Amino acid sequence: RSWWARSGVVLIVTLFAVTPFVVGNYWTTVLIYAGIAAAGTLGLNLLTGFTGQASLGHAFFLGVGAYASVVLTSRFGLPFPLWLIGAAAIGGFIGGCVGPFALRLRGNYLVIVSLGLVIVGQHVFEHWVSVTGGLTGTPVRAPVAIGPLDANALVLFGCTLTRNQGFYYFVWVTVLLLGLAARNILRTRPGRALQAIRDRDLAAEVIGVSLVQYKVGAFVVSSAYAACAGAMYASYARYVSPLDFTLFLSIQYIAMMVVGGVGSVAGSVIGALFLTALPRLIESASRSLPFIAQAGGSGGITVFSLNQALFGVLIIVFLLAEPLGIIELWRRLKRYFLAWPFSY
């Protein structure tokens, strides 16, 4: 609404457009996975950050979306975007079946139920061999193409892009659309109802908010977002395995939400970018860190173990020091300069 805000939008769009041509193939891949994580974190934030329904079951819905894309493309031959919409719809339907549990459970009890969902899902993914391929996994052929626009060979201004560059634009345009949808949901009556339920569900029910409608609806939308992210992951990776959708993946998404900002759409994207890039930076610097175990060596800890510990430490630090995440640090900095020289 101001000159600075409009200039900031132009700058962000410009950086978004030129990034895959500047950072190289490796970091373009990292940004693709960050975009997929941002889509899933948006869904988790709608459920936990805005509705107050804590969940550890996000990895299950990511897996549902991934395997739904396999079935919709290999068995039914659906083109893009029908397989993406179909995967999101299947995830939303299953979320709607799980949602009624949230009506009778809250807090730690709901967390335990969602943890059980991940365990059951892991069992199904490993043993439904005809769909998932079992522990050996299954290849994915989910093309991203609409007419002449093909993410595998996208042509812009007469220049043919690489597959990574094409998927980069596909993923982040999808994240933009999902983010705009989330912002518009939150600015409407359903969004205000979700936040009222988060703050005090009994008081919200007294003033006429239907807990059945909005709690189940939050699970549906959150699960659809997660399934959409899982479908994009499967399409890009071209191979999925049950080992991709474990409890640790759910913890990663919780860390992204907490570090980026609970109850913030922009915070979901920032947290996904930060915690997707950080392990890669640690991996790149691992050779110069004396406490990291090198290949073929002994002693120290592995990069994977360090990243696991780091996610836990970041969750604890941000919950204690800044519960509203990185986005709140940005808001404080902005308020400081807006109020200067009267800042304190």
Secondary structure, DSSP 8 states (H G I E B T S, - for coil): --HHHHHHHHHHHHHHHHHHHHSHHHHHHHHHHHHHHHHHHHHHIIIIITT----S-HHHHHHHHHHHHHHHHHTS---TTHHHHHHHHHHHHHHHHHTTHHHH--THHHHHHHHHHHHHHHHHHHH-HHHH-GGG-EE-----EETTEEGGG-EETTEE--HHHHHHHHHHHHHHHHHHHHHHHHTSHHHHHHHHHHHHHHHHHHTT--HHHHHHHHHHHHHHHHHHHHHHHHHHHSEE-GGGSSHHHHHHHHHHHHHH-TT-HHHHHHHHHHHHHHHHHHHHTGGG-TTB--TT--SSB-HHHHHHHHHHHHHHHHHHH-TTHHHHHHHHHHHHHHHTTS--
